[in-house]
Amino acid sequence: MMLRQKNIGYSLFQQLRRAKCSQIDKQNSTDALKRPLYLDMQATTPIDFRVLDKMLPYLTVDYGNPHSKSHLYGVNSSSIVEEARENIAQLLNAEPSEIVFNSGATESNNTALLGLSEHHFNNKSIKNHIITTTMEHKTVLEACKYIQKRFGFNVTFMDVDEYGRVDINKLSQIINEKTLLFSVMSLNNEVGVIQDLESLGALCEERGVYFHTDAAQAIGKIPLDVRKMNIDLMSFTGHKVFAPKGTGGLFIRDKKQYKKNNKPAIQLAPLIHGGGQERGMRSGTLSPPMVIALGEACKIAQREMENDNQHIKKLYERMYERIFREVPFVKLNGHPVHRYFGNLNISFKYIFSGDIMNEIKNKIAFSAGAACLDEPSYVLQALHVDESYAFGAIRIGIGRFTTQEEVDYLLDTLIPIVNNLRQKNKVYQQHFAKQNNQ
Ligand SMILES: Cc1ncc(COP(=O)(O)O)c(C=O)c1O
């Protein structure tokens, strides 16, 4: 019986594999594209086949409940969960016991911020001040606003510099004896800027402030070391690193790591109550296939990060070089060097990004930087990008599987669209008329 089920399981797996492979062959050939080319890797990534390979048996054959360890099914599922925990811990230089699995970075950010605040509120701690930045993900901004209302905490939404980086001297001045936590995104989802986590972590450590980083976009893309960076809490998610949506986790620094430290071991009130899984931090039955997918994605990323980044940087330079050579009045958003090169966020003056999207959406899928027609994105506003540029922002997201052919297809499509839209723009025409009359 077991054998028969195994065969069924694996034949389904082979079929899926074949179907996916033929899909990618098509995807690689832009001529044969039946749907727009996907270049929005900050929104989500496709599942790596190796990740899919790893997870399928745990959907079909080894489907035990990892918390029911009185029989082989549960034992197998539990051991695969622990293997995943180990893979993630290795990538972050953490201990496996410091990893709590959950549904993704939204849940992690909420657990980190609300859990810490609730614990300190319940214990009548004098620490009731949180610092974050104006360009954080909505999951952090909204959780902070909730904490202000629910616990009466003070939250400082500090400014960043024109590239989106935190000024460490400014942060040092804002920290006071009531500061409980500083929270910043490791790698910004919209403009790709990377923070100096090591310096920020050192400052927080020295001043007795807990340090949380939202690494949803960073895990598997840039080196992260929770010890070197003095990180207390780190949020991550699977679907930005070639694992499925709905799987993620939170790193919580273990109490033995606070021995020589001027802050007490971190404690969080859980967000979800129930069976006490994940050391009481997150009740609910874990999904072994989802957890192992995240673990496998991290293992692959650790092995291939350098290769991935070399490949991605080459493609980024190809895009950057041609766009800046062939299109006038274009601006890079975010930092030119301290950035993830899988993110090209650029603004075209004299154009609305919505108009570019309308022209290109049947051919290529990427993201418009402007949130709506009336207002540029809050992240570009945080960077004080001039409105004349902020309305014309687009974000192109490339990744491990993006090819040079696809990048050339993007450039051959995008550049004429931008130049044509400009020709229709009266302000642009007037600008050139003025220049010619001078
Ligand atoms: C920086 C950042 N934080 C948090 C999230 C939310 O992650 P999830 O989709 O796993 O809930 C995202 C996803 O867009 C993100 O980019």
The ligand as a Gaussian input file, in Angstrom:
#p B3LYP/6-31G(d) Opt

LIG

0 1
 C       10.165000      44.411000       2.892000
 C        8.940000      43.565000       3.031000
 N        8.453000      43.309000       4.243000
 C        7.372000      42.554000       4.422000
 C        6.704000      41.996000       3.358000
 C        5.513000      41.134000       3.602000
 O        5.901000      39.802000       3.405000
 P        4.855000      38.599000       3.239000
 O        4.302000      38.748000       1.859000
 O        5.686000      37.375000       3.412000
 O        3.846000      38.736000       4.300000
 C        7.175000      42.243000       2.062000
 C        6.453000      41.709000       0.897000
 O        6.104000      42.394000      -0.010000
 C        8.331000      43.042000       1.890000
 O        8.818000      43.316000       0.693000

